[in-house]
Amino acid sequence: MTDSAPRHDPTRDSLWGGALTLWQPARGHGYRFNLDPVLLSGFASAAEHVLDLGAGVGVLGVLLLAAKKAARVTAVEIQSGLADLARRNAAANAELGPLFVVDGDCRVVALPRVDAVVFNPPYFKCDAGRAAPESGRDAGRRERHGTLADFVACAAAVLLPGGTIAAIVPAARGAELESLLREVGATALRRRLVVPRLGAPAGHCLLEATVAGRPSAGAHSAPLLDEPALVVHVGAGREFSPEVRAYLRMPVEGA
């Protein structure tokens, strides 16, 4: 069974100062989104048709449509309860553009050819990380329904020539992601590390690649562009940096 339909009523939350409506499982009863899709939406390049793998409740697709970084989004989610909420979010934000939800395993379902693929995959291998007490949350955290290699292979299989793949992974898995992309003939274009605050070690890695020309694994390519680190918080507290506040459409402090 992959159905993790919430046993409690979902919560109606919002982003962008209430402009975006986002339904998600009640706390403790399913995987709830965090800041990661927000950061990925800010990093990803614009494209006509974007495929979101492991979309959860569809927050990344909603953000891409809202930011006009996608004209349409296809979101794939294996947990049917989350897929139902993604459809609810598509309807609640219908004025932004079409967000079509596919129930199922991205490794086996039929998917369209697209101009870009994005994913915020489970961060931990099945034998790593602490298991979440609730099955839906655990499936969002650990590779119970597909590995990082599976996500990369799926992305490469459906991407049109010249398209892009953008993902966010733990910093410790950044090199693994780059290696997997090379194995499917993709060329890494740019990388951006995410740090919780200035001077702290990187917690996450944002990476964008392309299949333009589909070079063979290990083929020579232009140097990977390392962009300046994305700082999440300012000072020692939890206040977001101006860049993150801009992604969230929050007023800049002191402005």
N, C-alpha and C positions, 0 to 999 in steps of 0.2 A: 504493500500500500504506500503510495506517495502522497495521498490526500492528507493535507494538514489543515483542513478547514477550521477556523477558530471556533472554540467551544463557547466563547463569550462574544457579545456584540463588538464589532470593530469600532475603533475610534475615528472620529472625523478630525483630522489635523490639517495644517495648512503651511504653506511657504510663501515667500514673496509678500509678506505683510498681509496675508489673507487672500491674495489674488489667485493662488493655486490651492485647490481642494485635494486632499490626499487621505483616503481611507486606508487603514492598516489594522492588523490584528491587535486585539486588546493586549496590554502589557502582560507578559508571561504566557501568552497563548498564541505564539507564532512569531516569525521573524519580522521585526520592525526596522525600517530604514534608518541609516545614520548619515554622517556627513560625507561619506565616501562617494556616493553618486552625485552629490553636489559638486565636489571637487572634480570628478570626471567630466561632468557636464561643462564645467568651465574650461577644461583642458582640451576636450575633443574638438576636432575640426568640423566645420559645417559640411553637410552633405544632403543630397536630395532624399534618399531612402535609407534609413538607418535601421539595423537589426540589433536589438538588445537581447543578449543571451543571459538566461538566469535572471529575469527581469524583476522578480518579486512582485510588489504591488504596482510596478510601472513608474516609480518616481523618476528614474533617469530619463525615460522617454518623455514624460510630461515636461521635465526641465528643458530638454533639448528642443521640444516644440515651442515652449514658452520663450526661449532665448533665440528662436528662429535659426537654430543650428540644424534643424531637420524639417523637411516639408511633410514627411510622413514617417511613422515608426512602426515596425513590427516587433512585438515583444514576445519572447518565448519563456514560459515558466512551467516547470514540472509539477509543482505543488498546486493542485487544483483550487484550494482555498485562496491562495495568493493570486492565482490567475483570475479568479472571480472578482477579487478586489481590484486588480489591474483594469479589468473591464469597467468596473464601477468608476474608477478614476478617469478612464478614457471618456466616459459619458459625462462626468462632472466637469471635465475640462475640454469638452468637445470643440469649443470655439478656437482652440489653439491649433487644431489640425487633426488628421486621422491617426489614431493609435490602435492598431489591430493586435489582438492578443491571441497567441497560439498556445493551447494547452499541450504539454508533452515534453519529452526528452529531446533536447536539441541534437543529440547524437543519432536519432532515428526518424524524427518527424520531417516532412517535406517543408523546405524553407525557400523563400524567394531569393533570387540573385539581388544583391544590394550594393549601394555605393559606399557604405561604411558599416562596420560592426563595432559595437561597444560591449564591454562586459566588466562587471564588478563581481568576480567569482567567489565561491567559498575560499577562505584564506588558508585553511588548514587541511593537511592530508588526513585521511581517516584515522591514522594511528598517532596523530599529533594534536596538540591543543587540548584544552579541557572540554569535555562533552557538555553541551547545554542540557538542562533538565527536561526541556520540551523538545519533541522530535522536529517540529517545524523550524525552530530556532537553530537546532543542531545542523539540520540540512542546509541552512543558510551560512553556517560557519565552517563546516567540514565537507570534504569531497565525497559525500554519500551517493550523489547522482551524477558524477562526472568529474574528471580531474582537470587540472589546468591544461594539460596536453589535449584533452578532449575539446575544451573551449577553443583553443587555438586552431585545431584541425577543422572544427566546424566553421569557424570564421573564415579560414582560408578557402574552404570549399565553396562558399556562397558569395565571396567578394568578387565584384566585377574588376577587370583590369584597371589599375590606377586608383582603386579604392583604398580606404584606410581602416586599420584596426586600432582601437584605443582601449586601454584597460588600466585599472588600478589594482595593484597587488601589494602585499607587505614588502617592505624594502629588502628583506632577507630572501625574497623570491624573485627579485628583479632580474638577476642574471639568469635564472631558470627560464623566465618568460622570454628573454632575448634569445636564448638557445633554442627554445621551442619554435619561436618565430622563424629563425634561420632554417630549421629542419623542414618547415613547410614552404620554403622559398620566399619568405617575406623579409623585407629590409627594414630594420628599425630606423626611424627618422629622427625622433626627438624623445628626450627623457627628462622628467622633472621629479625630483625628490620632494617629499612632503615632510616637513619638520613640525613638531608640535609648537615650538617656539625657537627663537634665535639661539644658536649655540647647542641645541639638543640634537641627538642622533636622529637620522631619518626614520620615520615610522612606516611610510608607504612610498611607492614608486608609481608614477604615471608614465606610461609608455605609448608611443604611437608608431605604427609601422605601415608599410604599403606592400602590395603585391605587384606593383608596376614592373612589367618585364619578367616577373617571376624568376629572379636569379637563382642559380643553384645554391645549395647550402654551402656556406663558406666562401662564396664568391666575393670579390672585392667590391666595396661600395663606399659611398661618401661617408666621412666620419659622422658618428651619431652626435646630434646636437644636444648638449646638456644645457638645459634652461636653468635660470636661477631658481633656487629652492623656493617652494611655496610654504610660507609661514602661516600656520593656522591661528595661533594665539599671540597676543602682545603682552609683554610683562609676565608676571608670575601667575596671573589669574586666568579666568576662562574667557576674557573678552576676545572676540574674534579680530583678526587683522583686517585692515581696510579691504584687501583683496577678497577675503572670504566673505566679508559683509556685502561686498558688491555682488558676489555670486548669489547670496541670499536675498538681495535687494533690501538690505537693512540700511538705515541711515548711518552715515559715517559719524563716529563720535566727534563732537565739537564742531561739526559743520553747521 
